Amino acid sequence: MTKQVDLKRYLKKHFGFDTFKGNQEEIIKNVLAGNDTFVLMPTGGGKSLCYQLPALILEGTAIVISPLIALMKNQVDAMRSFSEDDGIAHFLNSSLTKSAIQKVKEDVIAGRTRLLYVAPESLTKEENIQFLKQVKISFYAVDEAHCISEWGHDFRPEYRRIRPIINEIGEAPVIALTATATPKVQHDIQKNLGMLNARVFKSSFNRPNLYYEVRPKVNATREIIKILKDNPGKSAIIYCLSRKKVEELAETLVVNGIKALAYHAGMDAATRSKNQDKFLMEEIDVIVATIAFGMGIDKPDVRMVIHYDIPKSLEGYYQETGRAGRDGGEGKCIAFYSYKDIQKLEKFMQGKPLAEQEIGKQLLLETVAYAESSLCRRKTLLHYFGESYTEENCGACDNCLNPKEQFDGEEYILKVLNVVKEVKERFKTEHIVDILTGKVTSVIKSYHHHELDIFGCGDDEDEKFWLAVIRQALVAGLLSKDIENYGLLKLTDKGHQYLEKPYQIRLTRDHDFDEMEQESLSAGGTAALDNTLFSMLKDLRKKISKEKKLPPFVIFQDTSLEAMATYYPITLEELQNMPGVGAGKAKRYGSEFVKLIKRHVEENEIERPMDMVVKTVANKSKFKVSIIQSIDRQISLDDIAESKGIDLLELLKEIESIVYSGTKVNIDYYINQVMDEEHRDDIFYYFKEDAETDDINVALEELGEDEYSEEDIRMVRIKFISEVGN
């Protein structure tokens, strides 16, 4: 066993540090003693040192199993910078050439290599198994070990094969490391790796330097630009769920003067690697990425992690926010939340095996609970990871800095606990809420729960209210959720005691994000609508519409005028940044509008929120351009929709945004196929002569829903705007 003084000497010699962080020293001693070791340490806690230092001390080669090629390269470069011999660390994965693989094998056999990083896929290759059988292995390190569990946020089936392969190559101690694991995931990892007897080292999940905030998803791009402009030169990661959004957002940031690049799995490896290096070398400030980015990215001074889309699980959220402030400095974590995004994620899960859907749904519900809760964010996160946070106010989250009013919750908690007890602790949250609110569903009927005395005992409050009470009962430790069993609610010992001897508990209501979105929208997002200017713009639009003998909405839609009355564009270039205003529209109708706005701004000495006049990428993204090209080639709209993976209605909405911005398109070839002439002319005449608004619902009502479909009306409206307005 290496003495403590020796360990510090090795630490200084190899890494230049004088002291260990947290429980690193204890962990390293356990590995050196040849014991299996399980390390649960938040991002930035110094996990990699726990296997790097023992690998340099022990004889033989440590096999580090890691899921990401970018991460391996990063770590190997770091290890080589601490040593005079490049052979000290190598990686073995699919990115290497045959001669590079040969060089790696020679160094390993010669005993020069102390750390060999291997992707799980490479580990399963027969030739690599045969090669590793010849090597003296000091120990196996399984990094990002949560990938083993389907309850983890990044499940990878090939991780499940690690233990059988270790048995085949030759047994040696195992150290498993992860930055996020709920008690359920932790058990999964240990069971799968055959290390239930491992010594577990669990660091606190609390990151005191991180600030957590959730905002309603209204004008999120504009908000993000504002945040970045208020923090010039600071490093930020922005996470989006889709590759398309990543590219769009990165382009928008660039045209708004922010140094940003995109990163996602659909890019070729060289571009990805180049973009990552530019971020690490601070040639750019912002990386916009899918979750493919950031695992093990060792940039200590990321100051902001922004979630444009809410992640699929709280573990994913914690892992990604954990990339902020790893040096102990400032770290702002801001997420944009809309329940619509959750519904979209649920839709994506359809078609997957039922068990997987059930797990995915459970994980999503936890994310919703976190976003909508008005409890301390830190308390909610730590509770999820099985840790309790006892401070009343953390002082570093939106809920603690702007606390909601509290009310006495004793009677509500008692109702919840009584219902859970009455149904023998065999049901999930949704079922308990249905009983409380008196909602008769087929499931309620099948268990005869509508016949219980307590059925409807909480019908004076809505479902949202009871969800909030249950969440707060969980955090208070009165209830627990049996994750193994689809999230059934159980009373804890503390819950049973509470039923015997109740006491006052203060509760808060959840945030209502639907309401917040509406408020933000009606207030114009980040700036207030200038009603005086808005009515002046409407008058001008009416005047032009009379002159040109066109309905007003053909000139500009209301949403465009609202944006003008909020952001005061005073040049044609600025005008093009307003929704629904393309170059064509700005040129044709814009000059009188910007003159009017300029005069209004000067006369009233208005300070324009110019930092927030967001420049958009020329309104024709690649997606829109390819739609226009397909229409030019007269491809059937059904075929275009199918090739884009959207339905006809969604395609028509895309074409509408193209024509409303001032671009001409001609879809006559399709209209003539699907509609008779009289039908088409009726709709066209309606928009030309009768319509006071271009609203589809109003048109359906006026023209008659029995005779005209929404698709028909949208198609002819596109034809009308394109021919008459553009």
Protein Blocks (a to p, Z undefined) as FASTA:
>chain_A
ZZfklmmmmmmmmnopabdchjlmmmmmmmmnopacdddddehilmmmmmmmmmmmpgcj
dddddfbfklmmmmmmmmmmmpmblklpccddfkbcfklmmmmmmmmmnomambdcddfk
lmmpmklmmmmmmpccfbdcdehkllmpmkbmbdcfklmmmmmmmmmnopcddddddfbd
cfklmmmmmmmnopakbccddddfbdfkbccdddddehklmmmmmmmmmmghiacddddf
bfklmmmmmmmmmmnopacddddfkbcfklmmmmmmmmmnopafbdcddfkboghpacfk
bfbdcdfbacfbfklmmmmmmmgoklopacdddddddfklmmmmmmmmgopafklmmmmm
mmmmmmmmmmmpcbdfklmmmmmnopacfbfbloiafklmmccddddfklmmmmmmmmmm
mnoopacfklmmmmmnopacfklmmnopmmpmkgoklmmbcfklmmmmmmmmmmnopacc
dfknnoiacddfklmmmmmmgcdddddddddfklmmmmmmmnoojaccdfklmmmmmmmm
mmmmmmnopafklmpgfklmmmmmmnopabfklmmmpghiafklmmmmmmmmmmmmmmmm
mmnopacffklmccdddfbafklmmmmmmmmnopafklmmmmnopafklmmmmmmmmmmn
opacdfklmmmmmpcfklmmmmmmmmmmmpmbfcfklmmmmnopklpcfklmmmmmmmmm
mmmmZZ
